[in-house]
Amino acid sequence: MKRRHAREKAIQVLFQIDVTDTDPREALEHVLNEGEGDEFLSELVFGTLENLEKIDEVIKENLVNWSFSRIGNVDRSVLRMASYEMVIRDDIPVNVSLNEAVELAKLFGGEESGRFVNGVLSKIMQKS
């Protein structure tokens, strides 16, 4: 599985968990539809979930004129996964994580999702 595809699947899993409070392994199985996942996908999902408190704090610190509770579910999932890549992992260049997140926000989110995600992650990147 290519990393772009793994990120798409990870967003779907994180979104499902956030919205329905589904068990992470069950959500992963549902998104994969009996297809095979890979290590990177699992690391994205479980790494994000394991560090959720820290990740959410980082996101909150970098919101401008916006509250965390107002972030849409898709945008929140994208921001969480990208923040995990940018803040917790050190093996992925932060600009790659930012660019991938913006593309995912455009793919799954609303009209302004790409711009919003880019703004928040750019602030996080400046502080990293």
C-alpha positions as CSV (number, residue, x, y, z in Angstrom):
1,M,0.0,0.0,0.0
2,K,1.4,3.4,-0.9
3,R,1.6,6.0,1.8
4,R,-0.9,8.3,0.1
5,H,-3.4,5.4,0.1
6,A,-2.6,4.5,3.7
7,R,-3.2,8.2,4.7
8,E,-6.6,8.1,3.0
9,K,-7.6,5.0,4.8
10,A,-6.2,6.3,8.1
11,I,-8.4,9.5,7.8
12,Q,-11.4,7.3,7.2
13,V,-10.6,5.2,10.3
14,L,-10.0,8.2,12.5
15,F,-13.2,9.9,11.3
16,Q,-15.2,6.8,12.0
17,I,-13.7,6.5,15.5
18,D,-14.3,10.2,16.2
19,V,-17.9,10.2,15.0
20,T,-19.2,6.8,16.2
21,D,-16.7,5.9,19.0
22,T,-16.1,2.6,17.2
23,D,-13.3,0.3,18.4
24,P,-10.1,1.2,16.5
25,R,-9.5,-2.4,15.2
26,E,-13.1,-2.7,14.1
27,A,-13.0,0.6,12.3
28,L,-9.7,-0.4,10.6
29,E,-11.3,-3.7,9.5
30,H,-14.4,-1.9,8.2
31,V,-12.4,0.6,6.2
32,L,-10.2,-2.1,4.7
33,N,-13.1,-4.2,3.6
34,E,-11.1,-7.4,4.1
35,G,-8.2,-5.9,2.1
36,E,-4.8,-5.9,3.6
37,G,-3.5,-3.0,5.5
38,D,0.1,-2.2,6.2
39,E,2.4,-1.2,9.0
40,F,2.3,2.5,8.0
41,L,-1.5,2.6,8.1
42,S,-1.6,1.0,11.6
43,E,1.1,3.3,12.9
44,L,-0.9,6.3,11.7
45,V,-4.1,5.2,13.3
46,F,-2.8,3.8,16.6
47,G,0.0,6.4,16.9
48,T,-2.6,9.2,16.5
49,L,-4.9,7.7,19.0
50,E,-2.2,7.0,21.6
51,N,-1.1,10.6,21.4
52,L,-4.5,12.2,21.0
53,E,-4.3,14.4,24.1
54,K,-1.0,15.9,23.2
55,I,-2.1,16.3,19.5
56,D,-5.3,18.0,20.4
57,E,-3.4,20.4,22.6
58,V,-1.0,21.3,19.8
59,I,-4.0,21.9,17.5
60,K,-5.7,24.1,20.1
61,E,-2.6,26.2,20.6
62,N,-2.4,26.9,16.8
63,L,-6.0,27.9,16.1
64,V,-6.6,31.5,15.3
65,N,-10.0,32.9,15.9
66,W,-11.4,29.4,16.0
67,S,-12.4,27.0,18.7
68,F,-11.5,23.3,18.7
69,S,-15.1,22.3,19.1
70,R,-16.0,24.2,15.9
71,I,-13.6,22.1,13.7
72,G,-15.5,19.8,11.4
73,N,-15.1,16.1,11.9
74,V,-13.2,15.5,8.7
75,D,-10.9,18.5,9.3
76,R,-10.3,17.4,12.9
77,S,-9.3,13.9,11.7
78,V,-6.9,15.3,9.1
79,L,-5.4,17.7,11.5
80,R,-4.9,15.0,14.1
81,M,-3.2,12.6,11.8
82,A,-1.0,15.3,10.2
83,S,-0.1,16.7,13.7
84,Y,0.9,13.2,14.7
85,E,3.2,13.0,11.7
86,M,4.7,16.5,12.3
87,V,5.0,16.5,16.1
88,I,5.5,12.9,17.2
89,R,7.2,11.2,14.3
90,D,10.7,12.3,13.1
91,D,11.0,10.2,10.0
92,I,8.6,12.1,7.8
93,P,9.5,15.6,6.5
94,V,7.0,18.1,8.0
95,N,6.4,19.7,4.6
96,V,5.4,16.3,3.2
97,S,2.9,15.8,6.0
98,L,1.5,19.3,5.5
99,N,1.1,18.9,1.8
100,E,-0.5,15.4,2.1
101,A,-2.9,16.7,4.8
102,V,-4.0,19.6,2.6
103,E,-4.7,17.3,-0.3
104,L,-6.7,14.9,2.0
105,A,-8.7,17.9,3.4
106,K,-9.6,18.9,-0.2
107,L,-10.5,15.3,-1.0
108,F,-12.7,14.5,2.0
109,G,-13.6,17.9,3.4
110,G,-15.6,21.0,2.4
111,E,-14.8,23.9,0.2
112,E,-12.6,25.7,2.7
113,S,-11.0,22.6,4.3
114,G,-7.7,22.7,2.4
115,R,-7.1,26.4,3.3
116,F,-8.1,25.9,6.9
117,V,-5.9,22.8,7.4
118,N,-3.0,24.5,5.6
119,G,-3.3,27.5,8.0
120,V,-3.3,25.5,11.2
121,L,-0.5,23.1,10.1
122,S,1.6,26.0,8.8
123,K,1.6,27.4,12.3
124,I,2.4,24.0,13.8
125,M,5.3,23.7,11.3
126,Q,6.7,27.1,12.2
127,K,6.9,26.0,15.9
128,S,8.4,22.5,15.2
